Amino acid sequence: MNRRTLSVAASALSLALCRCASAPSAPAPTPEPVTPADLVASIAEVATGRNAAMAEAGLILKRIEFRLAVGSEVRGGGSIEILLLDAEAARSSETSFVQELTLEIPATGRRAAVARPLVPGVREFVDTAMNTARDLARAATDAGLPQRLKSVELTAKITRSKKYGAGIKATIPAWIKPSIGVEAGMSHQDDNTIRMVFEEKPLTSP
């Protein structure tokens, strides 16, 4: 190979490298939206199945209160409700509003006849919340407090998960309140919060 051939080959290689370097990178895929219905159903499914295990600490999960930032998005020719878990979702949403609802959790552990896919991150969130409440109840018992622990209120903040592309991440506890008397009403008004109320397990009849 002569010197001229080597020069042409080097130029071609350099041009190819420049094209590769200047080629735009593929945009990151848009994460799948999480709908309010899917989130509530997933949390209800996991919490109901775990509630019996809470009894060992003398507490049961009584209810879950949701305060969710919800928007709408056009998909498949129709409009669906989605959770506004990040700034990108809020910008792309046509409308937005706050949705509040309360979910009563049965103590008997009844579950849905047909299981549906869970929103990623929900199982970890519910497990962590229940473990936090159980640990607090055990700590109160070990401390020998004269009053009995009547309830535990735990509030978590949810955001878009970077680990689960289509799931949630929960900050636990964003706020926690043990009670030995009459429980207080919901005092935190942040959007995308989930408040879980654990109450003393009812005494069984002899």
Backbone as CSV, one residue per row, in Angstrom:
resi,resn,N_x,N_y,N_z,CA_x,CA_y,CA_z,C_x,C_y,C_z
1,MET,0.865,-1.188,0.000,0.000,0.000,0.000,0.898,1.233,0.000
2,ASN,0.655,2.162,-0.981,1.530,3.327,-1.052,1.037,4.435,-0.114
3,ARG,1.838,5.518,-0.116,1.539,6.598,0.817,0.223,7.271,0.503
4,ARG,-0.143,7.390,-0.789,-1.380,8.047,-1.170,-2.593,7.215,-0.716
5,THR,-2.491,5.908,-0.843,-3.587,5.039,-0.417,-3.798,5.145,1.083
6,LEU,-2.694,5.181,1.831,-2.803,5.320,3.274,-3.468,6.639,3.659
7,SER,-3.151,7.708,2.920,-3.726,9.016,3.208,-5.227,9.017,2.964
8,VAL,-5.657,8.386,1.860,-7.096,8.324,1.542,-7.839,7.499,2.594
9,ALA,-7.235,6.382,2.997,-7.867,5.527,4.003,-8.002,6.253,5.336
10,ALA,-6.985,7.007,5.719,-7.025,7.754,6.970,-8.094,8.838,6.930
11,SER,-8.225,9.474,5.752,-9.248,10.515,5.624,-10.642,9.925,5.735
12,ALA,-10.851,8.762,5.096,-12.160,8.116,5.152,-12.509,7.705,6.581
13,LEU,-11.506,7.170,7.316,-11.737,6.774,8.690,-12.066,7.974,9.563
14,SER,-11.342,9.065,9.344,-11.577,10.271,10.131,-12.974,10.820,9.880
15,LEU,-13.422,10.784,8.620,-14.750,11.274,8.278,-15.828,10.423,8.934
16,ALA,-15.606,9.107,8.929,-16.583,8.206,9.543,-16.693,8.445,11.035
17,LEU,-15.549,8.657,11.699,-15.564,8.924,13.135,-16.265,10.229,13.461
18,CYS,-16.058,11.236,12.612,-16.707,12.520,12.835,-18.224,12.391,12.716
19,ARG,-18.673,11.600,11.733,-20.106,11.405,11.554,-20.725,10.690,12.758
20,CYS,-19.979,9.694,13.285,-20.479,8.976,14.462,-20.570,9.900,15.671
21,ALA,-19.548,10.744,15.821,-19.509,11.640,16.972,-20.586,12.700,16.903
22,SER,-20.919,13.144,15.649,-21.889,14.212,15.511,-23.314,13.710,15.393
23,ALA,-23.481,12.394,15.235,-24.831,11.849,15.106,-25.582,12.034,16.415
24,PRO,-26.815,12.542,16.360,-27.577,12.766,17.602,-27.906,11.446,18.280
25,SER,-27.806,11.449,19.610,-28.130,10.246,20.365,-29.642,10.052,20.396
26,ALA,-30.047,8.812,20.477,-31.474,8.516,20.493,-32.098,9.065,21.773
27,PRO,-33.247,9.718,21.669,-33.886,10.260,22.881,-34.296,9.148,23.828
28,ALA,-34.248,9.450,25.122,-34.646,8.461,26.132,-36.130,8.155,25.976
29,PRO,-36.504,6.896,26.112,-37.922,6.544,25.965,-38.772,7.209,27.039
30,THR,-39.962,7.641,26.638,-40.879,8.261,27.582,-41.434,7.204,28.534
31,PRO,-41.313,7.423,29.847,-41.816,6.412,30.787,-43.326,6.256,30.660
32,GLU,-43.787,5.037,30.858,-45.218,4.776,30.804,-45.912,5.502,31.957
33,PRO,-47.071,6.096,31.703,-47.772,6.810,32.771,-48.358,5.847,33.795
34,VAL,-48.537,6.351,35.005,-49.214,5.602,36.062,-50.586,6.236,36.249
35,THR,-51.639,5.456,36.172,-52.982,5.992,36.354,-53.379,5.921,37.824
36,PRO,-54.241,6.841,38.273,-54.697,6.773,39.672,-55.366,5.445,40.000
37,ALA,-56.149,4.922,39.068,-56.855,3.656,39.315,-55.873,2.513,39.530
38,ASP,-54.811,2.465,38.710,-53.820,1.401,38.850,-53.078,1.509,40.175
39,LEU,-52.723,2.739,40.574,-51.999,2.927,41.829,-52.849,2.492,43.022
40,VAL,-54.084,2.959,43.072,-54.963,2.625,44.198,-55.219,1.123,44.255
41,ALA,-55.493,0.514,43.098,-55.762,-0.928,43.073,-54.539,-1.723,43.507
42,SER,-53.353,-1.304,43.093,-52.128,-2.015,43.456,-51.868,-1.932,44.953
43,ILE,-52.025,-0.737,45.520,-51.791,-0.562,46.949,-52.823,-1.356,47.753
44,ALA,-54.076,-1.340,47.312,-55.120,-2.100,48.006,-54.820,-3.587,47.971
45,GLU,-54.364,-4.084,46.834,-54.065,-5.512,46.689,-52.954,-5.941,47.642
46,VAL,-51.861,-5.182,47.675,-50.722,-5.553,48.518,-51.053,-5.353,49.995
47,ALA,-51.677,-4.225,50.338,-51.969,-3.927,51.740,-52.936,-4.932,52.339
48,THR,-53.948,-5.331,51.579,-54.915,-6.302,52.083,-54.245,-7.641,52.362
49,GLY,-53.354,-8.039,51.490,-52.658,-9.302,51.692,-51.686,-9.289,52.852
50,ARG,-51.173,-8.100,53.206,-50.175,-7.999,54.276,-50.797,-7.687,55.637
51,ASN,-52.073,-7.323,55.679,-52.646,-6.788,56.912,-52.645,-7.799,58.050
52,ALA,-52.837,-9.064,57.744,-52.873,-10.076,58.809,-51.548,-10.141,59.562
53,ALA,-50.427,-9.902,58.858,-49.115,-9.957,59.496,-48.903,-8.801,60.464
54,MET,-49.660,-7.717,60.300,-49.520,-6.575,61.204,-50.066,-6.888,62.591
55,ALA,-50.961,-7.872,62.681,-51.626,-8.158,63.952,-50.637,-8.532,65.043
56,GLU,-49.484,-9.083,64.678,-48.506,-9.495,65.688,-47.978,-8.318,66.480
57,ALA,-48.048,-7.123,65.887,-47.604,-5.923,66.598,-48.766,-5.217,67.282
58,GLY,-49.957,-5.805,67.204,-51.122,-5.199,67.844,-51.763,-4.098,67.034
59,LEU,-51.361,-3.948,65.758,-51.919,-2.913,64.889,-52.465,-3.548,63.613
60,ILE,-53.429,-2.872,62.999,-53.875,-3.242,61.666,-53.967,-1.970,60.832
61,LEU,-53.784,-2.109,59.538,-53.941,-0.973,58.640,-55.433,-0.751,58.431
62,LYS,-55.923,0.385,58.909,-57.366,0.663,58.892,-57.797,1.329,57.586
63,ARG,-57.063,2.347,57.179,-57.452,3.044,55.954,-56.244,3.738,55.326
64,ILE,-56.400,4.060,54.048,-55.368,4.764,53.293,-56.019,5.973,52.632
65,GLU,-55.431,7.139,52.821,-55.958,8.373,52.243,-54.995,8.870,51.168
66,PHE,-55.551,9.134,50.012,-54.762,9.566,48.868,-55.060,11.037,48.555
67,ARG,-54.002,11.774,48.263,-54.138,13.135,47.717,-53.205,13.185,46.503
68,LEU,-53.788,13.094,45.317,-53.012,12.870,44.104,-53.180,14.021,43.111
69,ALA,-52.057,14.418,42.507,-52.084,15.369,41.399,-52.345,14.572,40.127
70,VAL,-53.463,14.867,39.477,-53.913,14.080,38.330,-54.046,14.978,37.113
71,GLY,-53.666,14.452,35.962,-53.824,15.159,34.698,-54.433,14.240,33.665
72,SER,-54.566,14.730,32.448,-55.116,13.923,31.359,-54.124,13.877,30.209
73,GLU,-54.146,12.766,29.510,-53.239,12.566,28.383,-53.978,11.792,27.297
74,VAL,-53.742,12.181,26.045,-54.396,11.508,24.928,-53.549,10.312,24.514
75,ARG,-54.177,9.134,24.532,-53.495,7.896,24.141,-54.479,6.993,23.426
76,GLY,-54.042,6.462,22.283,-54.890,5.524,21.545,-56.202,6.132,21.095
77,GLY,-56.197,7.417,20.802,-57.412,8.068,20.340,-58.358,8.494,21.438
78,GLY,-57.987,8.263,22.698,-58.838,8.657,23.817,-58.035,9.349,24.896
79,SER,-58.726,9.889,25.885,-58.084,10.601,26.986,-58.087,9.723,28.225
80,ILE,-56.956,9.648,28.906,-56.851,8.875,30.133,-56.336,9.768,31.254
81,GLU,-56.663,9.404,32.485,-56.148,10.122,33.651,-54.802,9.535,34.049
82,ILE,-53.846,10.417,34.341,-52.512,9.977,34.735,-52.079,10.747,35.981
83,LEU,-51.167,10.141,36.750,-50.577,10.837,37.887,-49.476,11.760,37.402
84,LEU,-49.448,12.967,37.912,-48.408,13.932,37.556,-47.265,13.768,38.556
85,LEU,-46.395,12.792,38.262,-45.330,12.434,39.193,-44.045,13.219,38.976
86,ASP,-43.936,13.936,37.866,-42.736,14.719,37.606,-43.115,15.924,36.751
87,ALA,-42.134,16.807,36.538,-42.391,18.036,35.795,-42.763,17.753,34.346
88,GLU,-42.166,16.727,33.753,-42.450,16.403,32.361,-43.905,16.001,32.185
89,ALA,-44.420,15.195,33.104,-45.819,14.788,33.030,-46.748,15.985,33.198
90,ALA,-46.384,16.899,34.084,-47.206,18.090,34.297,-47.234,18.975,33.057
91,ARG,-46.104,19.104,32.366,-46.050,19.945,31.165,-46.866,19.352,30.026
92,SER,-46.860,18.036,29.901,-47.540,17.397,28.775,-49.031,17.182,29.020
93,SER,-49.480,17.387,30.250,-50.884,17.152,30.574,-51.750,18.300,30.072
94,GLU,-52.913,17.959,29.517,-53.830,18.976,29.013,-54.556,19.687,30.148
95,THR,-54.922,18.952,31.168,-55.579,19.528,32.341,-54.960,18.921,33.591
96,SER,-55.181,19.551,34.717,-54.667,19.002,35.979,-55.609,19.373,37.112
97,PHE,-55.686,18.497,38.106,-56.524,18.729,39.265,-56.032,17.827,40.389
98,VAL,-56.552,18.032,41.596,-56.191,17.233,42.759,-57.335,16.266,43.047
99,GLN,-56.990,15.009,43.214,-57.984,13.971,43.487,-57.727,13.418,44.888
100,GLU,-58.762,13.419,45.727,-58.646,12.890,47.081,-59.622,11.731,47.254
101,LEU,-59.169,10.658,47.852,-60.039,9.529,48.135,-59.519,8.755,49.335
102,THR,-60.410,8.029,49.972,-60.075,7.220,51.151,-60.432,5.776,50.879
103,LEU,-59.501,4.894,51.201,-59.670,3.462,50.966,-59.686,2.741,52.303
104,GLU,-60.782,2.071,52.623,-60.882,1.278,53.844,-60.288,-0.109,53.585
105,ILE,-59.423,-0.566,54.475,-58.752,-1.852,54.305,-59.396,-2.890,55.222
106,PRO,-59.914,-3.991,54.677,-60.517,-5.014,55.534,-59.461,-5.734,56.362
107,ALA,-59.802,-6.049,57.602,-58.862,-6.739,58.487,-58.800,-8.236,58.208
108,THR,-59.763,-8.734,57.436,-59.842,-10.176,57.211,-58.874,-10.678,56.157
109,GLY,-58.279,-9.767,55.379,-57.305,-10.195,54.374,-57.929,-10.679,53.083
110,ARG,-59.178,-10.275,52.801,-59.792,-10.661,51.533,-59.081,-9.953,50.396
111,ARG,-58.824,-10.683,49.319,-58.122,-10.124,48.174,-58.995,-10.256,46.941
112,ALA,-58.628,-9.516,45.900,-59.405,-9.557,44.672,-59.372,-10.956,44.075
113,ALA,-60.513,-11.350,43.475,-60.596,-12.687,42.892,-59.618,-12.845,41.736
114,VAL,-59.449,-11.780,40.969,-58.526,-11.805,39.826,-57.430,-10.785,40.091
115,ALA,-56.211,-11.266,40.268,-55.085,-10.366,40.531,-54.739,-9.595,39.271
116,ARG,-54.418,-8.313,39.424,-54.023,-7.483,38.290,-52.566,-7.104,38.466
117,PRO,-51.890,-6.743,37.364,-50.475,-6.368,37.484,-50.293,-5.191,38.434
118,LEU,-49.265,-5.268,39.269,-48.998,-4.212,40.229,-48.168,-3.100,39.593
119,VAL,-48.412,-1.870,40.028,-47.548,-0.759,39.634,-46.178,-0.994,40.258
120,PRO,-45.105,-0.965,39.476,-43.768,-1.200,40.044,-43.460,-0.228,41.180
121,GLY,-42.893,-0.761,42.244,-42.544,0.049,43.400,-43.577,0.014,44.506
122,VAL,-44.805,-0.425,44.200,-45.878,-0.434,45.207,-45.600,-1.462,46.296
123,ARG,-45.183,-2.657,45.907,-44.940,-3.697,46.913,-43.878,-3.249,47.914
124,GLU,-42.793,-2.644,47.414,-41.725,-2.169,48.293,-42.236,-1.050,49.207
125,PHE,-43.070,-0.172,48.667,-43.628,0.927,49.454,-44.484,0.418,50.601
126,VAL,-45.402,-0.491,50.308,-46.300,-1.005,51.349,-45.515,-1.780,52.400
127,ASP,-44.564,-2.600,51.972,-43.753,-3.359,52.930,-42.993,-2.426,53.873
128,THR,-42.392,-1.374,53.310,-41.626,-0.436,54.129,-42.535,0.311,55.097
129,ALA,-43.704,0.728,54.633,-44.634,1.448,55.498,-45.090,0.574,56.661
130,MET,-45.437,-0.673,56.367,-45.899,-1.568,57.422,-44.780,-1.911,58.398
131,ASN,-43.583,-2.095,57.895,-42.453,-2.373,58.783,-42.168,-1.182,59.699
132,THR,-42.297,0.041,59.154,-42.079,1.240,59.957,-43.092,1.331,61.090
133,ALA,-44.364,1.097,60.783,-45.411,1.146,61.811,-45.220,0.041,62.839
134,ARG,-44.860,-1.141,62.376,-44.665,-2.266,63.292,-43.484,-2.000,64.225
135,ASP,-42.388,-1.460,63.683,-41.219,-1.159,64.522,-41.541,-0.107,65.567
136,LEU,-42.352,0.881,65.187,-42.719,1.925,66.137,-43.577,1.352,67.261
137,ALA,-44.514,0.455,66.904,-45.361,-0.169,67.921,-44.535,-1.016,68.875
138,ARG,-43.584,-1.759,68.346,-42.726,-2.590,69.197,-41.854,-1.737,70.100
139,ALA,-41.350,-0.614,69.565,-40.517,0.274,70.374,-41.319,0.865,71.526
140,ALA,-42.592,1.211,71.262,-43.437,1.749,72.323,-43.685,0.699,73.404
141,THR,-43.879,-0.547,72.986,-44.095,-1.631,73.943,-42.840,-1.880,74.772
142,ASP,-41.686,-1.911,74.110,-40.431,-2.159,74.813,-40.085,-1.035,75.785
143,ALA,-40.558,0.184,75.474,-40.260,1.321,76.351,-41.086,1.289,77.623
144,GLY,-42.098,0.412,77.666,-42.919,0.289,78.868,-43.781,1.493,79.149
145,LEU,-44.321,2.130,78.090,-45.173,3.297,78.295,-46.451,2.891,79.030
146,PRO,-46.911,3.729,79.962,-48.138,3.387,80.691,-49.372,3.417,79.795
147,GLN,-49.323,4.261,78.743,-50.452,4.324,77.819,-50.243,3.327,76.679
148,ARG,-51.343,2.815,76.167,-51.274,1.902,75.032,-51.268,2.702,73.740
149,LEU,-50.496,2.229,72.777,-50.438,2.899,71.488,-51.739,2.636,70.738
150,LYS,-52.485,3.705,70.460,-53.795,3.561,69.834,-53.720,3.562,68.312
151,SER,-52.826,4.366,67.757,-52.757,4.459,66.303,-51.407,4.999,65.866
152,VAL,-51.096,4.754,64.613,-49.903,5.305,63.979,-50.333,5.856,62.623
153,GLU,-49.980,7.104,62.371,-50.292,7.727,61.089,-48.984,7.977,60.347
154,LEU,-48.906,7.475,59.156,-47.677,7.595,58.372,-48.021,8.187,57.010
155,THR,-47.334,9.266,56.650,-47.576,9.920,55.363,-46.337,9.800,54.489
156,ALA,-46.531,9.317,53.275,-45.427,9.138,52.325,-45.640,10.043,51.116
157,LYS,-44.547,10.529,50.590,-44.556,11.337,49.371,-44.131,10.456,48.209
158,ILE,-44.914,10.442,47.121,-44.562,9.600,45.986,-44.121,10.456,44.800
159,THR,-43.141,9.942,44.073,-42.615,10.585,42.880,-42.366,9.519,41.820
160,ARG,-41.908,9.960,40.660,-41.554,9.019,39.594,-40.293,8.263,39.973
161,SER,-40.319,6.955,39.810,-39.153,6.138,40.117,-38.181,6.121,38.945
162,LYS,-36.898,6.318,39.230,-35.868,6.177,38.199,-35.456,4.725,38.027
163,LYS,-35.691,3.935,39.069,-35.359,2.515,38.993,-36.429,1.750,38.232
164,TYR,-37.696,2.068,38.536,-38.811,1.436,37.839,-39.362,2.457,36.848
165,GLY,-39.111,2.253,35.578,-39.484,3.246,34.578,-40.954,3.610,34.585
166,ALA,-41.812,2.658,34.883,-43.243,2.924,34.872,-43.820,2.880,36.274
167,GLY,-42.981,3.072,37.287,-43.446,2.903,38.653,-43.273,4.134,39.513
168,ILE,-43.368,3.923,40.828,-43.311,5.013,41.792,-42.151,4.823,42.757
169,LYS,-41.777,5.920,43.383,-40.819,5.902,44.481,-41.477,6.637,45.639
170,ALA,-41.414,6.054,46.824,-42.046,6.666,47.994,-40.988,7.053,49.018
171,THR,-41.100,8.278,49.528,-40.233,8.737,50.616,-40.948,8.463,51.926
172,ILE,-40.389,7.543,52.703,-41.029,7.102,53.948,-40.046,7.233,55.106
173,PRO,-40.487,7.797,56.248,-41.753,8.520,56.352,-41.544,9.987,56.017
174,ALA,-42.396,10.542,55.192,-42.376,11.990,54.991,-42.911,12.669,56.245
175,TRP,-43.793,11.958,56.934,-44.367,12.467,58.173,-44.964,11.303,58.928
176,ILE,-44.742,11.236,60.248,-45.242,10.109,61.032,-45.731,10.611,62.380
177,LYS,-46.819,10.024,62.857,-47.425,10.488,64.107,-47.993,9.306,64.892
178,PRO,-47.355,8.925,65.996,-47.970,7.934,66.881,-49.000,8.622,67.761
179,SER,-50.017,7.902,68.167,-51.065,8.497,68.992,-51.436,7.545,70.111
180,ILE,-51.664,8.113,71.302,-52.130,7.304,72.430,-53.537,7.729,72.843
181,GLY,-54.125,8.618,72.036,-55.480,9.067,72.341,-56.300,9.178,71.077
182,VAL,-57.117,10.227,71.013,-57.970,10.430,69.848,-57.111,10.870,68.678
183,GLU,-57.300,10.241,67.528,-56.483,10.566,66.368,-56.880,11.909,65.783
184,ALA,-55.913,12.576,65.177,-56.166,13.871,64.554,-56.498,13.679,63.086
185,GLY,-57.123,14.698,62.514,-57.433,14.630,61.086,-56.182,14.878,60.258
186,MET,-56.320,14.714,58.975,-55.180,14.868,58.071,-54.756,16.329,58.059
187,SER,-53.498,16.593,58.339,-53.025,17.965,58.433,-52.077,18.345,57.314
188,HIS,-51.515,17.390,56.620,-50.602,17.693,55.536,-51.358,17.747,54.229
189,GLN,-51.133,18.778,53.432,-51.889,18.987,52.213,-51.005,18.950,50.967
190,ASP,-49.866,18.295,51.034,-49.016,18.182,49.864,-49.665,17.256,48.841
191,ASP,-49.449,17.568,47.563,-49.958,16.695,46.511,-49.101,15.443,46.408
192,ASN,-49.707,14.393,45.860,-49.045,13.099,45.695,-48.531,12.563,47.027
193,THR,-49.417,12.587,48.001,-49.103,12.003,49.304,-50.098,10.882,49.601
194,ILE,-49.609,9.910,50.326,-50.435,8.777,50.741,-50.322,8.661,52.256
195,ARG,-51.452,8.752,52.925,-51.479,8.691,54.391,-52.057,7.345,54.802
196,MET,-51.299,6.600,55.577,-51.722,5.278,56.027,-51.986,5.349,57.530
197,VAL,-53.177,4.935,57.935,-53.582,5.002,59.337,-53.658,3.580,59.886
198,PHE,-52.796,3.294,60.844,-52.783,1.998,61.535,-53.453,2.202,62.889
199,GLU,-54.366,1.308,63.238,-55.060,1.412,64.510,-54.885,0.149,65.334
200,GLU,-55.161,0.292,66.627,-55.032,-0.834,67.540,-55.939,-1.982,67.095
201,LYS,-55.397,-3.181,67.107,-56.174,-4.338,66.703,-57.316,-4.570,67.673
202,PRO,-58.559,-4.731,67.165,-59.679,-4.969,68.074,-59.484,-6.256,68.869
203,LEU,-59.912,-6.213,70.125,-59.819,-7.416,70.963,-60.853,-8.440,70.505
204,THR,-60.433,-9.665,70.436,-61.361,-10.724,70.030,-62.219,-11.149,71.203
205,SER,-63.439,-11.507,70.900,-64.360,-11.943,71.953,-63.963,-13.319,72.474
206,PRO,-64.083,-13.568,73.754,-63.713,-14.877,74.313,-64.632,-15.966,73.810
